[in-house]
């Protein structure tokens, strides 16, 4: 089996390398934080673009003149990554002029066979015109991108893939959808996992906090393969007393960020609690699809069921797009509905709306319901594009002011009324254009 070609991501600290890696991989793998030097080791991920797979290496911030041992170690890791790379992806900050570190890094990576320069933090066409000084590094054309918003990523990856070495037929790694079983402690997560597996794979205990580490297992549901992840119960920070449990909560949230679909278990005897509400908010914010499971349904009496139904409509109204199933993980009652629901949710997660159709709808809604005036100006939606899927993400380019958050939600709700996005969050992002289109 031939090895995957290697792409090393390098640059000085705090310019968005990890954000770029996350954008390429398509999920939050690398830690992103404003503090320079968060990424301390080389981390490897599998990337793919236009059918070509490659090994993506995320490195720590590279400082050429390092005084501290930790920084020197990070730089050594970055140098090792470059030495093994087929393509070096050199990330620069397009909002600044080249620094001494940038110039020093450029001297070192110039010896690499292939270097692609990613000019990050470009949020407008005006900024693209300010990259002339970066040509002086002698590494070729800087490619303007925004790793945070995904702008320019297609052109950048086209350039990277074009420079990858020819390989034999690659070994296709089978990647199954990842399902995160989440919820408060002691709502039946491990019981659900065991029932889906048909065996006692994980410990089931009435003591909250039994599951410390996320547990990955492969399962086939109605002929479709999945990776199921059982996690520690997610609690609010004040209730997390033990150090080990605190780390378990952090790992559980990372599992959620890496997942395609979250199965949120609610105890039908208790209804939706504030903590259940917070967990659902995290799911939506992470861009993860959601299926709500009202567990222990057969154990709940009529009054408890009524309270639970009301609490779903009340506290989970912001994720009303999520299907709700009433099950018993203990007996398996009505669990046959889960596989078909998962298939449907995964399908809608990948829905892409043609640009022409999207703009016709958005312009019609904007014409019949004008954006509200803000600070004496009425914003205008110039055009809309779907920037990605998993989850579907729509960018509205706006001139003449800023769109109110309520109006952005209005557009999302109208979009959901026209397109079936059952089970998946839809991210609608308004971006202000500095210059309105003319013509």
Secondary structure, 3 states (H helix, E strand, C coil): CCCCEEEEEECCCCCCHHHHHHHHHCCCCCCCCCCCCCCCCCEEEEEEECCEEEEEEECCCCCCCCCCHHHHHHHHHHHHHHHCCCEEEEEEECCCCCCHHHHHHHHHHCCCCCEEEEEECCCCHHHHCCCHHHHCCCCCCEEECECCCCECHHHHHHHHHHCCCCCCCCCCCCCCEEEEEECCCCCCHHHHHHHHHCCCCCCCCCCCCCCCCCEEEEEEECCEEEEEEECCCCCCHHHCCCHHHHHHHHHHHHHHHHCCEEEEEEECCCCCCHHHHHHHHHHHHCCCEEEEEEECCCCCCHHHHHHHHHHHHHHCHHHCCCEEEECCCCCCCCCCHHHHHHHHHHHHHCCCCCHHHHHHHHHHHHHHCCCCEECCEECEEEEEEEEECCCCEEEEEEECCCCCHHHHHHHHHHHHHHCCCCCCCCEEEEEECCCCCCC
